[in-house]
Amino acid sequence: MSNPPQVIRPPNPLRAKVGGFGGIDANAIAKAEAALKAMSAQFGQWLQDEIVKLDQAQADIRANGYTPETAEALYFRAHDLKGLGATYQYPLVTRIAGSLCRLMDDGEKRMLAPVAILDAHIDAIRAVVRDEIQTDEHPVGRELAATLEARVTEHLA
């Protein structure tokens, strides 16, 4: 006769770190949301700081050409904006920067990206921030993002 099977449950230290058996601590979430709300007055300036960096990456490409170094600098700026746009209350910036990242994600094909499409993305990001078009619910924002995404898809095909 064989022994009955045993179920061994290893300890789950992650559960303890996120609030034990009750899940994530609601008070911690509330504190984080309050801190984020308190910082939201600075989002506009922080987003402008990121736009300045993006402008510099574009200026470097115009001054020094589209080289692996200038391409990488632009990619990092786009990647930062992809992550920060929604945090700064501009999900449309996240979407457009995501499209730019998609165009440049593959390091081996990055140098094949048409500078005109790169410039269009940069100009679009600058325009939506300037005109305070935060989401793609705005018809201009939606059309702009969709058109840029279509150009990227065509190029990558």
N, C-alpha and C positions, 0 to 999 in steps of 0.2 A: 504494500500500500504506500502511495506517495504522500508527501507532506502537502497540505493545502498551500496555495500561493499566498505570498505576503506582499502587501503594498507598502513600500518604503517611501515616505515623503521627506525629501531633504528640506532643511530649513530654508526659509525664504527671507533673506535679509532685506531685500528691496521692499517688501511689504512693511517692514518696520520703519523704513526711511520715508515712506510716503503716507504714514499715518496709521500704521497697524492694520487691524482687521476691518476698521471702519472706512478705509479708503483715504483719499487725500484730505488733509486738514482744511476745512472750509475757511477757518480763520487765516491760515497762511495765504490762501488764494485771495481773500478779501484784502489783506495787507498789501499783497503784490499789486492788485488792481488799484488800490488807493495810491500807492507809490507811483504807478504808471500815470494815473490821472494827474497827480501833482506835478509830474514832469512834462505833461502834455503841452504846457505853455511854451516850452522850449523846442518842441518838435519842429516848428517852422524854421527856426534858426539852424537846427541840426540838419534839416533837409537841405537848406540853402548851402550849408557847409559841404554837403555831399555833392551838390550840383557844381560848386566851385571846383571840386576835385575832378568831376566828370569833364567839365570845361577844360581843365588843364590837360587831361588825357587827350582830348580832342585837339587842343592846341599843339601838343607835342607831336601828334601824328602829322598835323599840317606842317610843322616846322622841320621835323626829322624824318618824315616818311613813315609808311606803315611797315614797321620792322617787328621782329619777334618781341623786342623789349617794349615798344609802344603798344603793341597789340595786347601783351600781357597786362600792362598797366590799365588799359581800357577794360579788359576782362575783369580785373579785380574791382574796379569802380562799379561796373555793371552788377557784379555779384553782390557787392555790398548793398547797392540800391534794391536789388531783388529781395534781399532779406529785410531791409529797413523800411521800404516804402509803406507797407501795410502798418507797421508799428507806428510810423509817423502819420498815420491816417490818410495815406495815399495808396490804396491797393492798385490803382491804375499804374502808378510808377512801378510797383512790384511786377505787374503783368508785362509792361513794356521792357523793363530791365530783364525779366525772364526770357523774353523773346530775343533780346540782344545776347544774353548768355547762351541761349540755344544755338545761335549763329556761331558763337565762338567757343563752345564747350570742348570740342575736339581739338586738342593742341596741335595735332598734325595737320588739320584742315583749316586752322584758324587763319593762316596767311592767305587763304583763298577767299575770305569774306570780302565782298565788295565794299569799298570805303563809302560809297553812296548810301548803302543800306545801314552801315554803322552810323553815319552822320544823321540819317533820318531818325534812327532810334534816339540818338542824343538830343536832337532838336525836338523830338516829340516829348521826351522827359522834361526838358526845359520848358516847353510850352504848357504842358498840363500843370506843372507846378506854378508857373507864372499866372495862368488863367484859373487856378484853383479848381481844376477838374480832377476830383479825387477818385471817382469810381467809373467803371465802364457802364454805369447806368445812364451817364450823360451820353447823348447820341454822338457827339463829336469824339469823345473819348473812346467809345465802343468802336466806331468806324476806324479811328486812327490805330488802335491796338490790333484790330482784325486785319487791316491792310498790312501793317508791319509783319504780323505773324504769317500772313500769306506769302509775302516776299521772302521771308526766311525759309518757309517750306519749299517754295519754288527753287531757291538757291541750293538747299540741301538735297533736293531730289536728284 
